[in-house]
Amino acid sequence: MSNHENGFPEDKPWPELKLPELLSSETLKALHAAIERDWDLLQRSACQTAAGRALWKQVINDPLAELFAGETYLKAIYEKIKKDRLNNAKEISGVILAVRTLWFDSKLEAALSSFGGAGAQVVLLGAGMDARSYRLSCLKEISVFEVDFAEVLHAKAAILEAAVNSRDEHHHPIMTAKSLTRVAADLTEDDWLEKLQISGFEPKKSTVWILEGILYYLSHSNAMKVLNIIAEKCNLTNTVLLADFMNKQATKLSSSTFHFYCDWPDQLLPSLGFSDVKLSQIGDPDAHFGLLQDPLNLFNKLRNLPRSVQTHPDDGTPCGRLYLLQASGSPNQTSS
C-alpha cells in the first residue's frame, strides 16, 4: 500500500514534530506535569485527543491543540505515526480520531445551517480540550457551552491565558463563537443539566448536542440518563445529537476503561424519541475525508461485513466498530 492510498501524497513526508516554544514555559510545564500526575484516564484522554488533532494538521486546523496536548502526548503519538509510516501500516495512528473530528465538524455545520439563522446553541458534553469555539467560523452567531470536570476546565482556561499573554501569534486564541460558557459539572451526577441552565443554557432554543469520545467511558445507566435527557429536549425545540458509539466488541479492547456500548444505536435513538437518525461508520462516504483509500484497511474491511458479525472470518479478530450517529427531533416530529 502506498502512502497516497491512505490519503497522503508520496512526495509529501509527514511533518516533523516541532514543539511550540510556549510548551517549554514554566507555566505550561507545571500545568502538564500536574495533568500527568493528578488526572485519571478519562481526564487525560482529553490531552490525547488534542495531540491527535495537532499531529493531523494536514487536515485539521487547530493551532491550540498542541498546547492542550502537552509534550508527552505529542511525542508519544508522533512516534507511533512514524513507526506506522515506516512499516507501511494500513491505518496510521490517529486516523480514526482525525476522521471523527472532521465528521463532527461537518455535521455540526450542517445542523446549524438546518436551523436557518442565528439564535442556536451548541453544548459539548465532556468537552475536554476541544477548541471548536476558536476554529469554526460556523459558530460566529452561536452560543457555545462546554461541560466538563472543574479541573479540566480550569487547566484549559490556564493554558488559554498563557497563550493570550505570550508573543506567539500562531497560538494566540481568537474566539470564533459568539460566546463561550464553561460549565463545571460531572455527567455521572444528576445536577449537570441544572448547572447548565444556571449558566445561561436556554431549553427552548434550537440546540446541537455534541458527545464526542465520551459515552463509552460512562456506565450504561449514566450514558442512558444523558441520552434520555437530550431526547426529552425534542419535545421542546429543534434538537440535534451528534455522538459516537462503540459496539460491544470495541469495548472489549479495554474493558476496564470502556463501559457503555450499543450494537444498534440507530435503533436505540428512535426508541428514545429522536425522529431522524443516521448512522455512519469510519470509512463511509461521509466519514473518510480522503484518508482511508486503501480497500484493505481495517475500517473498509469491517464495512463489508454485516454488523451482526462479531469476529472477522479471515483472522478471528473481534469486529470492534465505532459508529457515528446524527439524530434529530422537534416538537413537530414524532419518532418512527
Summary of the structure (lengths in Angstrom):
residues: 336
radius of gyration: 19.7
end to end distance: 43.3
largest distance: 55.9
contacts: 1061
relative contact order: 0.13
helix: 44%
strand: 14%
